[in-house]
Amino acid sequence: MNNKETKPAAVVVNDDTTQLGILSGLLAKAGVEARAFESAEAAAQAKGAGYAPNDRNAPERKWNHA
């Protein structure tokens, strides 16, 4: 990817934090930036606040993937 291309992004919602972390990790390994939320309400709040799926300032659960 060059600097002009954007990384694909996905919003992931799951109240099971283990599953949320696993799915986010799989997406990251596939080159997709996962925005992880533990509830639909949290995802909707981030969207309602004007956050785009790839906005690093959006309030969501951060996962570290090595």
N, C-alpha and C positions, 0 to 999 in steps of 0.2 A: 504494500500500500504506500502510495506517496502521500505527501502532506495535504493534498487537495481532496483525497478520498476520506470518507468518514467510516468509522467502524460501525458495523451493524449493532443495534441495541435491542434489547427485549426487556419488558417489565415482567417480573416473576412474582407471583403472590401465592403464599402458602403459609398457613398458621403452624405447620410443623417445621421448626427451625432446622432440624436435621435434613429433611427433604429439601428445604429452601437452599441450604448450603450446598448440598450435593448437586442440585440442578443448576445453581449459579456457577459452580465449578465446572460442570460439563459444558455449559455455554461458553465460559471463559476459554476453555481449552479449544473450543471450536471457533474462537475468534469473535465471539459475540459479547458485547458489554452488557452484562445483566444488571438490571436495577431491581434489587430484591426488597420486597415488602412483606411484613407478616400479616397484613390484612388489606382487604379491598379498600377500606376506609383510608388507610395510610397512603395507598397508591393514588386514590382519588384526591386526597388532600394535596399531594405533591403535584398532581396534574392541575388541580384547581388553583394552586399557587403560581402557576405559570411555568413550572419546571418541565423541560423537555426530557425524554427518556435518557439522554446522554448528558444531562446537566449534573455536574459533580457536586453542586450545592444542594441538590434535592435531599430532603431528610429521609434516609432509608437505612436499612441494615447494611453495614459494610462487611464484606467477606474478603478474607485474604486467601488467595490461591497461589500456590507455588508452582 
